[in-house]
């Protein structure tokens, strides 16, 4: 699944470590989600959406829809 995490993180001038801390996950997990190598659980996806004040659909999207 693709996402806009890298862009959203950069807009806030956050490192991956900053994002990981805000989400209470490891930096490796944040990196894997950001790169599309790992899909977050539904609760984590909602936590990410709340963090950026967006909907899940505004952050994550199906690769086939691009």
C-alpha positions in Angstrom: 0.0 0.0 0.0 1.4 3.4 -0.9 1.2 6.4 1.4 2.1 10.1 1.8 3.9 9.7 5.1 7.3 10.9 3.9 5.7 14.1 2.5 3.6 14.7 5.7 6.6 14.0 7.9 8.8 16.4 5.9 6.1 19.2 6.1 6.5 19.0 9.8 10.3 18.8 9.6 10.2 15.5 11.5 12.7 12.7 11.3 11.6 9.1 11.1 12.6 8.9 14.8 10.2 11.8 15.6 7.4 10.1 13.7 8.1 6.8 15.4 8.1 8.5 18.9 4.8 10.2 18.1 3.2 6.9 17.1 4.9 4.8 19.9 6.5 2.5 17.4 10.2 1.7 16.5 12.0 3.8 13.9 12.3 0.7 11.8 8.5 0.2 11.8 8.0 3.9 10.8 10.5 3.4 8.0 8.9 0.2 6.8 5.4 1.8 6.7 6.7 4.9 5.0 8.4 2.9 2.3 5.3 0.7 1.8 7.1 -2.5 2.9 4.7 -2.9 5.9 1.0 -2.1 6.1 0.0 -0.7 9.5 -2.7 -2.3 11.5 -6.0 -0.6 11.4 -5.6 1.0 14.9 -2.2 2.3 13.9 -3.5 3.7 10.6 -6.1 5.6 12.5 -3.5 6.8 15.0 -1.4 8.1 12.0 -4.5 9.8 10.5 -5.3 11.5 13.8 -1.7 12.6 14.2 -1.8 14.5 10.9 -5.5 15.5 11.2 -6.4 13.7 8.0 -8.5 10.7 7.1 -6.9 7.3 6.6 -7.8 7.5 2.9 -5.9 10.8 2.6 -2.7 9.2 3.7 -2.9 5.6 2.4 -4.0 4.4 -1.0 -4.1 1.3 -3.1 -1.2 1.0 -5.6 -3.7 -0.1 -8.3 -5.5 3.2 -8.0 -2.4 5.3 -9.0 
